[in-house]
Amino acid sequence: MNSQKLSIIVPVYNSAGPLEKCIDSILCQTYTEFKLYLVDDNSTDNKTTKVCDAYALRDKRVHVIHHDRNRGLSISREDGFYADNSEWVSFIDNDDLIAPYMYEEMMKFAQNEQVDMICIRGEDKIEEEMETPVWNRDTANTFILAGKDACNKIYANQLDFPLAQPIWGKMMRRGLVEKARLDVLPYRESLYWVFFEDVLFTPMLFYRANTVLFDNRLMYLHRRVYTNLSSSVHPKEFHYESVQAGIEVLRFLERNHLTEAFEKHIVGCFLNMQSIWYKVWKGETDNKRKMQYNQLVDQYYDEYGRKLRNIRMPNIYDKVIRMTILMFEKHRILWGKTIGNIYFKFLCRRTYM
């Protein structure tokens, strides 16, 4: 075991400006026994790579992994993970900020041998809000759940803990990450762009944890980057894979009898499927790809349509959502021209990445 207790992994791609602020917020931590791995995923902006190398020369805790081609976020996280063997692991997005005492506070809870993961509260912030962060170091407001209970409550939206699902804002034992990676390893090729991301990997983390400690103090700011709809309507490989990954998580929840999470996740799954269908309908130029995606949608309705109809809907809003999902099953073009257009053209004029 290395002398440092913590590896911090930051996948990096074309983010020179916010990256420097992100790195500075890590290097000024009051807890210092860590190594920082910047995984440069073949940045092409002529700045990001230089920023990474400059920090490595300046601080011996910083190590840079250079990819010779763009390999994606999942592989970048995986490469950073295997660059070290420290006891604890943490992932940070390359344009986010953390409180200067975040890891000091988290390490206090790491003394509990039963705790495999520590989650702190994060918030989405726009650019202006990132300039003057306001942190919360009041008395810790914590609670602990068994991993399976945490998984069920989080994916059933029953936990009063915002943004629990992203992989950032957490510190995990290396052994836990290894267990979760074994769960997603079968999808490494078929879901190449998402197998180590929030949609597929994080549910496995929660489920495999012995116990999870939640600290409700704000210590992580996630940058909300806006992009015009016109630049995001064309589907990318990531979008296609996110639909398949969501279904795999649905099967995982059902297989492990996490009923509340299953009933909530199935709705979110099919809503995402609709959203990606709209992108395919409007922006996909490959007709064969369009046909394949529609066939996939048919397959998932055959598998889960009946269960979706039988899900208990406690309020009017949920019932309306289910009605739109069932409408989409039989009348996709009509759905796209009505509900899809209303959402994407009026309610979602701008989205964030």
C-alpha positions as CSV (number, residue, x, y, z in Angstrom):
1,M,0.0,0.0,0.0
2,N,1.3,3.4,-0.9
3,S,2.0,6.0,1.8
4,Q,-0.8,8.3,0.5
5,K,-4.4,7.2,1.4
6,L,-6.3,8.8,-1.5
7,S,-6.2,8.9,-5.3
8,I,-8.1,11.7,-6.9
9,I,-8.9,11.1,-10.6
10,V,-9.8,13.9,-13.0
11,P,-10.6,12.9,-16.6
12,V,-9.6,15.9,-18.8
13,Y,-10.6,17.0,-22.3
14,N,-10.3,20.4,-23.8
15,S,-11.1,22.3,-20.6
16,A,-8.0,24.5,-20.0
17,G,-9.8,27.5,-18.4
18,P,-12.0,25.8,-15.8
19,L,-9.5,23.0,-15.4
20,E,-7.0,25.3,-13.7
21,K,-9.6,26.4,-11.1
22,C,-10.6,22.8,-10.6
23,I,-7.0,21.7,-10.0
24,D,-6.3,24.6,-7.7
25,S,-9.3,23.7,-5.5
26,I,-7.8,20.2,-5.2
27,L,-4.2,21.2,-4.5
28,C,-5.3,23.6,-1.8
29,Q,-7.0,20.9,0.3
30,T,-6.3,20.9,4.0
31,Y,-5.9,17.2,3.7
32,T,-2.7,16.6,1.8
33,E,-2.0,12.8,1.6
34,F,-3.2,12.2,-1.9
35,K,-2.1,11.8,-5.5
36,L,-3.9,13.6,-8.2
37,Y,-4.2,11.9,-11.6
38,L,-5.1,14.0,-14.6
39,V,-6.1,11.8,-17.4
40,D,-5.7,13.9,-20.6
41,D,-7.9,12.2,-23.2
42,N,-6.0,13.4,-26.2
43,S,-7.1,17.1,-25.9
44,T,-7.0,19.0,-29.1
45,D,-7.2,22.7,-28.0
46,N,-3.4,23.1,-27.6
47,K,-3.9,24.4,-24.0
48,T,-5.3,21.6,-21.8
49,T,-2.3,19.3,-22.2
50,K,0.1,22.1,-21.4
51,V,-1.9,23.0,-18.3
52,C,-1.7,19.4,-17.0
53,D,2.0,19.1,-17.6
54,A,2.7,22.5,-15.9
55,Y,0.9,21.4,-12.8
56,A,2.8,18.1,-12.7
57,L,6.1,20.0,-12.8
58,R,4.9,22.4,-10.1
59,D,3.5,19.8,-7.6
60,K,4.9,16.3,-7.0
61,R,1.4,15.0,-6.1
62,V,0.2,15.6,-9.6
63,H,0.6,12.9,-12.3
64,V,-0.5,13.1,-15.9
65,I,-1.7,10.2,-18.0
66,H,-1.7,11.1,-21.7
67,H,-3.9,9.2,-24.2
68,D,-2.7,9.0,-27.8
69,R,-6.3,9.1,-29.0
70,N,-9.6,10.1,-27.6
71,R,-10.8,7.1,-25.6
72,G,-13.8,8.6,-23.7
73,L,-14.7,9.3,-20.2
74,S,-15.2,5.8,-19.0
75,I,-11.7,4.6,-20.1
76,S,-10.2,7.8,-18.7
77,R,-11.7,7.0,-15.3
78,E,-10.6,3.4,-15.5
79,D,-7.0,4.3,-16.4
80,G,-6.8,6.8,-13.6
81,F,-8.1,4.1,-11.2
82,Y,-5.5,1.6,-12.2
83,A,-2.6,4.1,-12.0
84,D,-2.5,3.7,-8.2
85,N,-3.4,1.4,-5.4
86,S,-4.4,3.8,-2.6
87,E,-7.0,2.8,-0.1
88,W,-9.6,5.5,-1.1
89,V,-10.6,6.7,-4.6
90,S,-12.4,9.9,-5.6
91,F,-13.5,11.2,-9.0
92,I,-13.9,14.8,-9.9
93,D,-15.2,16.4,-13.2
94,N,-12.6,18.6,-14.9
95,D,-14.5,21.9,-14.6
96,D,-15.9,21.5,-11.0
97,L,-14.9,23.0,-7.7
98,I,-14.6,21.5,-4.2
99,A,-14.4,23.1,-0.8
100,P,-10.8,23.4,0.6
101,Y,-11.6,21.1,3.5
102,M,-13.7,18.5,1.7
103,Y,-11.3,15.6,1.9
104,E,-10.3,16.5,5.5
105,E,-14.0,16.2,6.5
106,M,-14.5,13.0,4.5
107,M,-11.4,11.3,5.9
108,K,-12.8,11.8,9.4
109,F,-15.6,9.4,8.5
110,A,-13.2,7.0,6.7
111,Q,-12.0,5.8,10.1
112,N,-15.2,3.8,10.4
113,E,-14.2,0.4,9.0
114,Q,-17.8,-0.4,8.0
115,V,-18.2,2.5,5.7
116,D,-17.3,1.8,2.1
117,M,-18.5,5.1,0.5
118,I,-18.8,8.7,1.7
119,C,-21.1,11.0,-0.2
120,I,-21.2,14.8,0.3
121,R,-23.8,17.2,-1.0
122,G,-23.2,18.7,-4.4
123,E,-25.1,21.4,-6.4
124,D,-25.3,22.4,-10.0
125,K,-24.1,25.9,-10.5
126,I,-23.9,28.2,-13.6
127,E,-20.7,30.0,-14.6
128,E,-21.4,33.1,-12.5
129,E,-22.1,31.2,-9.4
130,M,-18.9,29.2,-9.7
131,E,-16.9,32.5,-9.4
132,T,-17.9,33.1,-5.8
133,P,-18.5,29.7,-4.1
134,V,-20.2,29.6,-0.7
135,W,-19.4,26.5,1.3
136,N,-21.0,25.0,4.4
137,R,-18.7,23.8,7.2
138,D,-21.2,23.7,9.9
139,T,-21.6,20.7,12.2
140,A,-21.8,17.6,10.2
141,N,-25.3,16.5,9.3
142,T,-24.8,12.8,8.5
143,F,-26.7,9.5,8.3
144,I,-25.7,6.0,7.3
145,L,-27.5,3.4,5.2
146,A,-26.7,-0.1,4.2
147,G,-25.6,-0.1,0.6
148,K,-28.6,-2.0,-0.8
149,D,-31.0,0.3,1.1
150,A,-29.1,3.3,-0.2
151,C,-29.4,2.0,-3.8
152,N,-33.1,1.3,-3.4
153,K,-33.9,4.7,-1.9
154,I,-31.8,6.8,-4.2
155,Y,-33.2,5.2,-7.4
156,A,-36.7,5.4,-6.0
157,N,-36.2,9.1,-5.3
158,Q,-37.0,8.5,-1.7
159,L,-33.7,10.0,-0.2
160,D,-33.5,13.7,0.8
161,F,-30.1,14.0,-0.7
162,P,-29.8,16.0,-3.9
163,L,-27.6,14.8,-6.8
164,A,-26.7,11.5,-5.1
165,Q,-26.5,9.6,-8.4
166,P,-23.4,11.2,-10.1
167,I,-20.0,9.5,-9.5
168,W,-18.5,12.8,-8.4
169,G,-18.9,14.1,-4.8
170,K,-17.9,10.7,-3.3
171,M,-15.0,8.9,-1.8
172,M,-14.9,5.1,-2.1
173,R,-12.8,2.3,-0.9
174,R,-10.7,0.8,-3.7
175,G,-12.2,-2.7,-3.1
176,L,-15.7,-1.3,-3.6
177,V,-14.8,0.2,-6.9
178,E,-13.3,-3.1,-7.9
179,K,-16.5,-4.9,-7.1
180,A,-18.7,-2.5,-9.0
181,R,-16.3,-2.6,-12.0
182,L,-16.7,-6.4,-12.1
183,D,-20.5,-5.8,-12.4
184,V,-20.0,-3.5,-15.4
185,L,-17.1,-5.3,-17.0
186,P,-19.4,-7.4,-19.3
187,Y,-20.5,-4.1,-20.9
188,R,-17.1,-2.7,-21.5
189,E,-17.2,-3.3,-25.2
190,S,-21.0,-2.9,-25.9
191,L,-21.4,0.2,-23.7
192,Y,-17.9,1.5,-24.2
193,W,-18.7,5.2,-23.7
194,V,-20.8,4.8,-20.5
195,F,-19.8,1.6,-18.6
196,F,-17.8,3.7,-16.0
197,E,-20.3,6.5,-15.8
198,D,-23.2,7.5,-13.6
199,V,-26.0,5.8,-15.5
200,L,-24.5,2.2,-15.1
201,F,-21.6,2.3,-12.7
202,T,-23.0,4.3,-9.7
203,P,-26.0,2.0,-9.0
204,M,-23.5,-0.9,-8.7
205,L,-21.3,1.1,-6.3
206,F,-24.2,1.7,-4.0
207,Y,-25.5,-1.8,-4.1
208,R,-22.1,-3.4,-3.4
209,A,-21.2,-1.1,-0.5
210,N,-21.4,-2.4,3.0
211,T,-22.6,0.9,4.3
212,V,-22.7,4.4,2.8
213,L,-22.3,7.6,4.9
214,F,-24.1,10.8,3.6
215,D,-22.9,14.2,4.7
216,N,-25.5,16.9,3.8
217,R,-23.0,19.8,3.9
218,L,-22.4,21.5,0.5
219,M,-18.8,20.9,-0.5
220,Y,-18.9,20.2,-4.2
221,L,-20.0,22.5,-7.1
222,H,-20.8,20.9,-10.4
223,R,-20.5,23.3,-13.3
224,R,-23.7,23.5,-15.5
225,V,-22.5,24.1,-19.0
226,Y,-25.2,25.3,-21.4
227,T,-25.4,24.4,-25.0
228,N,-27.9,25.4,-27.8
229,L,-30.4,22.7,-28.7
230,S,-29.3,22.8,-32.3
231,S,-25.8,21.6,-31.3
232,S,-27.2,18.8,-29.2
233,V,-30.1,17.4,-31.2
234,H,-27.9,15.1,-33.3
235,P,-27.5,11.8,-31.3
236,K,-24.1,10.7,-30.3
237,E,-23.0,7.2,-29.5
238,F,-23.2,8.2,-25.8
239,H,-26.9,8.8,-26.2
240,Y,-27.6,5.4,-27.8
241,E,-25.6,3.6,-25.1
242,S,-27.3,5.5,-22.3
243,V,-30.7,4.0,-23.3
244,Q,-29.2,0.5,-23.2
245,A,-27.4,1.2,-20.0
246,G,-30.6,2.3,-18.4
247,I,-32.3,-0.9,-19.3
248,E,-29.5,-2.9,-17.9
249,V,-29.9,-1.1,-14.6
250,L,-33.6,-1.8,-14.7
251,R,-32.9,-5.5,-15.1
252,F,-30.4,-5.3,-12.3
253,L,-32.9,-3.7,-9.9
254,E,-35.6,-6.2,-10.8
255,R,-33.2,-9.1,-10.5
256,N,-32.2,-8.0,-7.0
257,H,-35.8,-7.3,-5.9
258,L,-35.3,-3.5,-5.3
259,T,-39.0,-2.9,-6.0
260,E,-39.3,0.8,-5.2
261,A,-36.3,1.7,-7.3
262,F,-37.5,-0.5,-10.1
263,E,-40.9,1.2,-10.2
264,K,-39.4,4.7,-10.3
265,H,-36.5,3.8,-12.6
266,I,-38.7,2.2,-15.3
267,V,-40.4,5.6,-15.8
268,G,-37.1,7.5,-16.0
269,C,-35.8,4.8,-18.4
270,F,-38.6,5.2,-20.9
271,L,-38.5,9.0,-20.6
272,N,-34.9,8.9,-21.6
273,M,-35.7,6.5,-24.4
274,Q,-38.3,9.0,-25.7
275,S,-35.8,11.9,-25.5
276,I,-33.2,10.0,-27.5
277,W,-35.8,8.9,-30.0
278,Y,-36.6,12.6,-30.6
279,K,-32.9,13.3,-31.3
280,V,-32.8,10.2,-33.6
281,W,-36.0,11.4,-35.4
282,K,-34.7,14.9,-35.9
283,G,-31.0,14.6,-36.2
284,E,-29.9,11.1,-37.2
285,T,-28.9,11.0,-40.9
286,D,-28.2,7.3,-41.1
287,N,-31.5,5.6,-41.9
288,K,-30.2,2.2,-40.9
289,R,-29.4,3.6,-37.5
290,K,-32.9,5.0,-37.2
291,M,-34.5,1.7,-38.0
292,Q,-32.2,-0.1,-35.6
293,Y,-33.1,2.3,-32.8
294,N,-36.9,1.9,-33.5
295,Q,-36.5,-1.9,-33.3
296,L,-34.7,-1.5,-30.0
297,V,-37.6,0.6,-28.7
298,D,-40.0,-2.1,-29.8
299,Q,-37.9,-4.7,-28.0
300,Y,-37.9,-2.7,-24.7
301,Y,-41.7,-2.2,-24.8
302,D,-42.2,-5.9,-25.4
303,E,-40.0,-6.6,-22.4
304,Y,-41.4,-4.0,-20.0
305,G,-44.6,-2.4,-21.4
306,R,-46.9,-4.6,-19.4
307,K,-45.0,-3.9,-16.2
308,L,-45.0,-0.2,-16.9
309,R,-48.8,-0.3,-17.2
310,N,-49.1,-2.1,-13.9
311,I,-46.8,0.3,-11.9
312,R,-48.7,2.1,-9.1
313,M,-48.9,5.9,-9.9
314,P,-49.7,7.8,-6.7
315,N,-50.4,11.2,-8.2
316,I,-51.8,12.9,-11.3
317,Y,-48.4,14.0,-12.6
318,D,-47.0,10.5,-12.6
319,K,-50.1,9.2,-14.3
320,V,-49.8,11.9,-17.0
321,I,-46.2,10.9,-17.6
322,R,-47.1,7.3,-18.0
323,M,-49.8,8.2,-20.5
324,T,-47.3,10.0,-22.6
325,I,-45.0,7.0,-22.5
326,L,-47.8,4.7,-23.6
327,M,-48.8,7.1,-26.3
328,F,-45.2,7.1,-27.6
329,E,-45.3,3.3,-27.8
330,K,-48.1,3.3,-30.4
331,H,-47.9,6.8,-32.0
332,R,-44.3,7.9,-32.1
333,I,-44.5,10.4,-34.9
334,L,-47.6,12.0,-33.4
335,W,-45.8,12.1,-30.0
336,G,-42.8,13.8,-31.7
337,K,-45.0,16.4,-33.4
338,T,-46.9,17.2,-30.2
339,I,-45.3,16.4,-26.9
340,G,-41.8,16.1,-28.2
341,N,-41.8,19.4,-30.0
342,I,-43.4,21.2,-27.1
343,Y,-40.7,19.9,-24.7
344,F,-37.7,20.4,-27.0
345,K,-38.7,23.7,-28.6
346,F,-40.3,25.5,-25.6
347,L,-39.6,23.8,-22.3
348,C,-36.0,22.8,-23.2
349,R,-34.8,25.5,-25.5
350,R,-31.4,25.2,-23.9
351,T,-30.0,22.1,-22.2
352,Y,-26.8,21.4,-20.3
353,M,-24.1,18.8,-20.8
